[in-house]
Amino acid sequence: MKVFFGKLKLFILSKHFLKQLGLVIVAYLVIITITVFYLDTYTHHGEQIAVPNFEKKNVNSVGTQIEALGLNYEVLDSVYDPDLPSGTIISQNPAPTAKSLLYVKEGRVIKFRVSKKTDNCTMPKLVDLQESFAKQILESRGLKYVVQYTANAEADGAVLDQRFKGRHIKENTRIRKGSTITLVVGKMSMAESVQVPDVYGLTIFEAKERLAELGNFMFNVQCPECKTYEDSTVARVTSQSPEYTEGAMISTGSTFTVNASKNFSGGLNP
């Protein structure tokens, strides 16, 4: 055993072994240096690009700025917002560096969610359905409605026709959400129907009084901001269902719904 360790010691201390060991260490250092340099170059190590705030800008106007930064972008999806011009950037990912304090590297893709002014749906088939069921279907698709009653004892309460802008609209027709559909509904006795009142801009109590003058109705109020009685006295009607249009009728005893807000900013009715 002593002889073995003696020979091993002589071998380790020999010039040949030390030379080979030195070459291995040099090669290792060269490989590590090249690898680190490559990774720094490939991953842009240490590079920081501040992400600007693109929100509220039009997506078609930011391309040059993004390319100048060495970044890319894509539109993730479009969100219906009738109050914004089409293509307005609503949100971005990653968020602006000023908010997130995070930086990106060259080639990073900025993803945008932009606005669109139209949001379409398909027109359902409502003819022969009961009035209440037809209303529920329209509401579920984001469509508004008005009801026009016509004397028809055999089809009392059933939809006889569905119209858009005065003309019959076929099922599966593409139509913008928020559009108003006219339901022509059969009524056994037209004497039980009255003209739909326009209560927009009235206070809740004024709207209730105007409706009471026309007959006996179920009056339903939606006012999330009305926490106290005082809130209810100043809140004004922002929308109503059924919606007011010339010639629209409502049957006595049906439900009349208003949405109200104490922060009403629209013009008042004369």
Secondary structure, DSSP 8 states (H G I E B T S, - for coil): -HHHHHHHHHHHTSHHHHHHHHHHHHHHHHHHHHHHHHHHHHHTTT--EE----TTSBGGGSHHHHHHTT-EEEEEEEEE-TTS-TTBEEEEES--HHHH--EE-TT-EEEEEEEES--EEE----TTSBHHHHHHHHHHTT-EEEEEEEE-STTBTBEEEEEETTEE--TT-EEETT-EEEEEEEES-GGGEEE----TTSBHHHHHHHHHHH---EEEEE-TT--SHHHHHH-EEEEEES---TT-EEETTSEEEEEEETT--S----
